[in-house]
Amino acid sequence: MMNWTADFPILAADENGNRLVYLDSAATTQHPMQVLNAVVDYYTKENANPHRGVYELAMRATDAHEGARHTVAQFFNAEDDEIVFTQNTTESLNLVAYSYGMNFLHEGDEIVISVAEHHSNMVPWQRVAKATGAKLVYMYPGENGRLTTEELDKKITPKTKVVAVAMVSNVLGLRAPVEEIVKRAHAVGAVVVLDCAQSAPHTPVDVKKLDVDFAACSAHKLYAPEHPAEPPPRPVCTRSPLCEGCPYPANGFLCWGKDGKCLRSEMRRLNAPDRQVAQEVKEE
């Protein structure tokens, strides 16, 4: 029998007179001693600014940084130069939406997403659609909560340029028919953006086998450390070109004015059980 508390000391903590039981790994995972020791080892032996110096310590930091990129690439069966480190899944999805979407989408194009998407894979595309004149098309699950082939055939058309979907829904925990989505999207020349935040911790994500164009996940859901001020990088796997675009991120917290300016003083939280997740923040 595995001794979980040996790897995860926090699970041995006293919580109101009882041993801690943690059931929120979908939001963020606890960190095993192997990860905690690796963090201490880095900061005590290799800490420097990677890619910014030619002295020995900086070179070791660069090697560690690029070694992590290689490890992530192997994890997703991707190439090293396809891995881009960002702060989280939200930033990764925003990066794709605001760089690729803003540069390649035009009036009359269609962006297809499901109604069960996390805000981070919904609000950015709403903003891109509004800015470019593209149309946002929603896929609706069937009675069993799953997307049907009939719905895919109905919503993915020659007008479709982007299909953005979660591999595993954070709402229902169900796996999307990614293979069928990719086949239909690529048949009409569209790219596929895959949100792997909930799938990567539990199931293999082979980006070559799935043949997706972009994939994003959060390392803090995969036992990686998290810092309150400077979160560790989370990867986005990009197999299509990215271009310079507009400011981001946008998710459940909106701070955008009608002219696209960030209004930090107007930041507000949206709760939308009826799917009305987009609310325009007006400038005063």
Secondary structure, DSSP 4 states (H G I P E B T S, - for coil): ---HHHH-GGGGSEETTEE-----TTT-----HHHHHHHHHHHHHT-S-TTS--SHHHHHHHHHHHHHHHHHHHHHT--GGGEEEESSHHHHHHHIIIIIIHHH--TT-EEEEETT--GGGTHHHHHHHHHH--EEEEE---TTSS--HHHHHHH--TTEEEEEEESB-TTT-PBP-HHHHHHHHHHTT-EEEEE-TTTTTTS---HHHHT-SEEE--GGGTT----SSSPPPEEEEESS----------SSEE-B-TTS-B-GGG-EE---TTS---------
